[in-house]
Amino acid sequence: MLEIKRDKLGQLSSIESFRAIVEGMTDALGDKATAVALTSAGRKHGKEVAAKLGFNGSEQNLDDAAKQITELLGEKGSRLCIIDRIVRDGDSIKVYALETLCAIGGTEESPPKCTFTLGLVWGVLGELLQSKLKASQTESVLRGDSYDLFEFTILT
């Protein structure tokens, strides 16, 4: 991976810049293609995050995993989001996220979806569990819910 060198500005950028990227992609590619691209980029980054955290299919307590992910991605890390908790019930996993990078802008008619963040969590969980997953976002803070809720089903 290339090292990012920004002596004066550092590693972080604004949410406004991210939103402009998403809106520009949507204008150029359309909603579906943009969602696919951002989810894929998120999954790739999620696999990198999982590697940094040492998640490689070894038995991992999901409460501990949520804390480790939030440490890397939360207030003291990259500030992408806060993972409040991860709950598993058989082959179903729910991830409760707060302050996601994607949860900005939009309108009531078309609130943005957390495609990049969903993809990232998908990538991390896939590596953690060494399983193929099906993913969806079922709740959004932009629709008045308490969390951005990502639900996963283990396929293998």
C-alpha positions in Angstrom: 0.0 0.0 0.0 1.2 3.5 -0.8 2.1 5.8 2.1 0.1 9.0 2.0 2.3 12.0 2.5 0.6 15.2 3.5 2.9 17.1 5.8 0.5 20.0 6.4 -2.9 18.6 6.0 -2.4 15.1 7.5 -4.5 12.0 6.9 -8.0 13.4 7.3 -10.3 15.2 4.9 -13.8 16.7 5.2 -17.2 15.0 5.0 -18.1 17.7 2.4 -15.4 16.5 0.1 -16.5 12.9 0.5 -20.1 13.9 -0.2 -18.9 15.8 -3.4 -17.2 12.7 -4.6 -20.3 10.6 -4.1 -22.6 13.1 -5.7 -20.2 13.5 -8.7 -20.0 9.7 -9.1 -23.8 9.5 -9.0 -24.2 12.2 -11.6 -21.7 10.4 -13.9 -22.5 6.8 -13.3 -26.1 6.7 -11.8 -27.3 5.5 -8.4 -26.8 1.8 -8.9 -23.3 1.9 -10.4 -22.2 4.3 -7.8 -23.6 2.1 -5.0 -21.8 -0.9 -6.5 -18.5 1.0 -6.8 -18.6 2.4 -3.3 -19.7 -0.9 -1.7 -16.8 -2.7 -3.5 -14.3 0.0 -2.4 -15.6 -0.3 1.2 -15.2 -4.1 1.1 -11.7 -3.8 -0.1 -10.8 -1.4 2.6 -12.7 -3.5 5.2 -10.4 -6.4 4.3 -7.4 -4.2 4.9 -8.8 -3.1 8.3 -9.4 -6.7 9.2 -5.8 -7.5 8.4 -4.6 -4.5 10.5 -6.6 -5.9 13.4 -5.4 -9.4 12.9 -8.9 -10.8 12.1 -8.2 -14.0 10.2 -11.0 -16.4 11.0 -9.7 -17.2 14.5 -12.5 -17.3 17.1 -13.2 -13.7 18.0 -15.6 -12.3 20.5 -17.9 -9.9 18.6 -18.0 -7.4 21.5 -14.2 -7.2 21.4 -14.2 -7.0 17.6 -16.7 -4.0 17.8 -14.4 -2.2 20.3 -11.3 -2.9 18.1 -13.0 -1.7 14.9 -14.3 1.4 16.6 -10.8 2.2 18.0 -9.4 2.1 14.5 -12.3 3.8 12.7 -13.8 5.9 15.5 -13.0 9.2 17.2 -9.4 8.3 17.9 -8.8 6.7 14.5 -9.9 7.6 11.0 -13.3 8.9 12.1 -15.2 6.8 9.6 -17.9 5.6 12.0 -18.5 4.2 15.5 -19.6 0.5 15.7 -21.8 0.5 18.8 -22.3 -3.3 18.8 -22.3 -6.4 16.7 -25.0 -9.0 17.5 -25.1 -12.5 16.2 -28.1 -14.8 16.2 -27.3 -18.0 14.3 -26.5 -17.1 10.7 -27.7 -13.5 11.1 -25.5 -10.7 12.2 -26.6 -7.1 13.0 -24.1 -4.2 13.2 -25.3 -1.1 14.9 -23.3 1.9 13.5 -23.3 5.6 14.6 -22.0 8.7 12.9 -21.2 7.0 9.7 -19.3 8.9 7.0 -22.2 8.3 4.6 -25.0 9.6 6.9 -24.9 13.1 5.6 -26.8 15.2 3.1 -29.6 13.8 0.9 -33.2 14.6 1.1 -36.3 12.9 2.5 -37.2 11.7 -1.0 -33.7 10.2 -1.5 -31.7 9.8 1.6 -28.2 8.6 1.0 -27.4 5.0 1.8 -24.2 4.0 3.7 -22.7 2.1 0.8 -19.0 2.6 1.6 -19.5 2.0 5.3 -21.7 -1.0 4.7 -19.0 -2.4 2.3 -16.3 -1.8 4.9 -18.1 -3.6 7.6 -18.9 -6.4 5.2 -15.2 -6.7 4.3 -14.2 -6.8 8.0 -16.9 -9.3 9.0 -16.1 -11.6 6.0 -12.5 -11.8 7.0 -13.3 -12.1 10.7 -15.7 -15.0 10.2 -14.0 -16.4 7.1 -17.5 -16.6 5.5 -19.3 -15.3 2.5 -22.0 -12.9 3.6 -25.1 -11.3 2.1 -25.5 -7.7 3.3 -28.2 -4.9 3.5 -28.8 -1.7 5.3 -32.2 -1.9 7.1 -32.2 1.3 9.2 -30.8 4.8 8.7 -30.3 7.7 11.1 -31.4 9.9 8.1 -34.8 8.2 8.2 -35.2 8.9 11.9 -33.8 5.6 13.2 -31.4 5.4 16.1 -28.6 3.7 14.1 -27.5 2.9 10.7 -28.2 -0.8 10.9 -26.4 -3.3 8.7 -27.7 -6.8 8.5 -25.7 -9.8 7.3 -26.6 -13.4 6.6 -23.8 -16.0 6.6 -23.9 -17.9 3.3 -21.1 -20.4 3.9 
